Amino acid sequence: RTQAKMTKIFLVMLAVFLCAGVAHCARKKKFCHHKESNRRIPYGKLVYLEKPCEAVYCKNGQLRITKCGENRTGIGCWNRYSGEFPQCCRWFWLC
């Protein structure tokens, strides 16, 4: 009888710990890490970067990245405008 009671207590405690673990893991993350710029992006925030030239949005620990349409790096005399995204997506010709 004592063993059955201990088993029930153990199972109840196990269920409580499992529920607490699931609830803890289901919480939203507060930051995303952008590897290229080595920056922490706050949850729900849209950040415009220059290097690399992209817009970064953090949602529930996942990064959503928008990059420029075309890349002319290394093509002749094309140079990128300075500034944050989307300004840095523009190119000018200078030799």
C-alpha positions in Angstrom: 0.0 0.0 0.0 2.8 2.4 0.8 4.6 1.6 -2.4 1.4 2.3 -4.4 1.0 5.7 -2.7 4.7 6.6 -3.4 4.2 5.6 -7.0 1.2 7.9 -7.3 3.1 10.8 -5.7 6.0 10.2 -8.0 3.7 10.2 -11.1 2.0 13.4 -10.0 5.4 15.1 -9.4 6.6 13.9 -12.8 3.5 15.3 -14.5 4.0 18.7 -12.8 7.6 18.9 -13.8 6.8 17.9 -17.4 4.1 20.6 -17.6 6.5 23.2 -16.2 9.1 22.2 -18.7 6.7 22.5 -21.6 5.4 25.9 -20.4 9.0 27.1 -20.0 10.0 26.0 -23.5 6.9 27.5 -25.1 7.8 31.0 -23.9 8.7 33.5 -26.6 12.3 34.4 -27.0 13.2 38.0 -26.3 16.1 38.3 -28.7 17.4 37.0 -32.0 21.1 36.8 -32.8 22.2 38.2 -36.2 25.5 36.3 -36.8 26.9 38.5 -39.7 26.7 41.8 -37.6 27.1 40.0 -34.2 24.0 42.0 -32.9 21.2 41.0 -30.7 17.9 42.1 -32.3 15.0 42.6 -29.8 11.8 40.6 -30.3 9.3 42.5 -32.6 11.9 45.0 -33.7 12.8 45.8 -37.3 16.5 46.9 -37.6 18.1 48.4 -40.7 21.8 47.5 -41.2 24.5 48.8 -43.4 27.0 46.0 -43.2 25.6 43.7 -44.4 23.0 45.8 -46.3 19.8 44.3 -45.1 16.7 44.7 -43.0 16.3 42.3 -40.0 13.1 41.5 -38.1 13.0 39.3 -35.0 9.9 37.3 -34.4 9.7 34.6 -31.7 13.4 33.9 -31.9 13.4 33.6 -35.7 15.1 36.2 -37.9 13.4 37.4 -41.1 16.0 39.0 -43.4 15.3 41.2 -46.4 18.3 41.7 -48.7 19.0 44.0 -51.7 17.7 42.8 -55.1 21.0 42.9 -57.0 24.6 42.7 -56.1 27.2 44.5 -58.3 30.2 44.0 -55.9 33.3 43.4 -58.0 31.8 44.5 -61.3 33.9 47.2 -62.8 33.3 50.7 -61.4 30.0 50.1 -59.6 30.1 51.4 -56.0 27.4 51.0 -53.3 25.9 54.1 -51.6 26.7 54.3 -47.9 24.0 54.3 -45.2 21.6 51.7 -43.8 19.1 49.6 -45.7 17.5 50.4 -48.2 19.9 53.3 -49.0 22.8 51.0 -49.3 21.0 48.9 -52.0 21.6 51.7 -54.5 24.7 51.8 -56.7 26.6 54.5 -58.6 29.2 54.4 -61.3 32.6 55.8 -60.4 36.0 54.9 -61.9 
